[in-house]
């Protein structure tokens, strides 16, 4: 296994930094950004902060009216229909954006689901893998000409510390031969997200496209954890006895504003010029987890880092080829 160069930059930011703090002084006037899931949780905060810095914002949404209501807080944001479980809608969205003639400077693949009951898309693919990875794969490749046209684009892919639950099982991506486990499927999809950023960067850098994977932290109040038993979250120390979120950025338990920080930093920081294909957290590139520390990393929440399997270029290239076949 080979890996990407996971060398922290000592960015000056940290676990408690907010999206507003990391973008301070950066002007995005004339830039165009697409943020999936940009109408709730950290996606909405990402869209709001990028828009405040001057970017044009396009938010693809399955529930267009809900998105328009939420985005009243982001004046000027555009909403277009897109369902990541519906391949035809992904193609339609991408074709409409390309027809507008605009370059795409920032693509934030933020939307996702977590630990859901068993479900499949219209093609029969497991839903977490389909929404979190395959839908974004199809969207990114569909928008590729606009990313090239930007002559300096960034793609940010939301991964998660959930990579600890599973790698990508290329022999059974859709749980046809093994028992479906919600967190196993989630872990596979989040590892796929991290690997996708590695291969987007490899294929895109000659065209000025750089890509980054992000662990935003554990943000309880976004709706992402709606399928998880609150008792489990209390046992994990994420909720207090009254059922309220515990905030402890050093343990990755963040506010929405803190959770959006690494996404915004990866999308905009000049410190990342000329870099890409790396996994980031706490508004910095995070180090590789050493083999002797993997057990402690997987069971704790204070040790930063990314597992080597999630940034393995060979696995990333294989995933791209498989994803091309699955979305053809």
Buried (B, 14 or more C-beta within 10 A) or exposed (E): EEBBEBEBBEBEBBBBBBBBBBBEEBEBEEBBBBBBBBBBBBBBBBBBBBBBBEBBBBBBBBBBEEBBEBBEEBEEBBBBBBBBBBBEBBBBBBEEBBEEEBBBBBBBBBBBBBBBEEBBBEEEBBBBBBBBBBBBBBBBBBBBEBBBBBEEBBBBBBBBBBBBBBBBBEEEBBBEEEEBBBBBBBBBBBBBBBBBBBBBBBBBBEBBBBBBBBBBBBBBEBEBBEEBEEEEBBEEEBBEEEEEBBEBBEBBBBBBBBBBBBBBBBBBBEBBEEBBBBBBBBBBBBBBBEEEBBEEBBEEBEEBBBBBBBBBBEBBBBBBEBBEEBBE
